[in-house]
């Protein structure tokens, strides 16, 4: 596991958080959404907020039944 890059670690942690928050979703679906979010954000200059931004974007891509109502 020592060969895991920083980005791979971030991806894994975001997938784990989303899976814990939404256990009914298929793991493959969550992984695909996080991978898409990562691809969209991977060249960001400021990487401090990459995990938060990836998680938010992945949530937008996932099909939740319990979507909050629009304001």
Beta strands, then each sheet from edge to edge (+ up, - down):
end
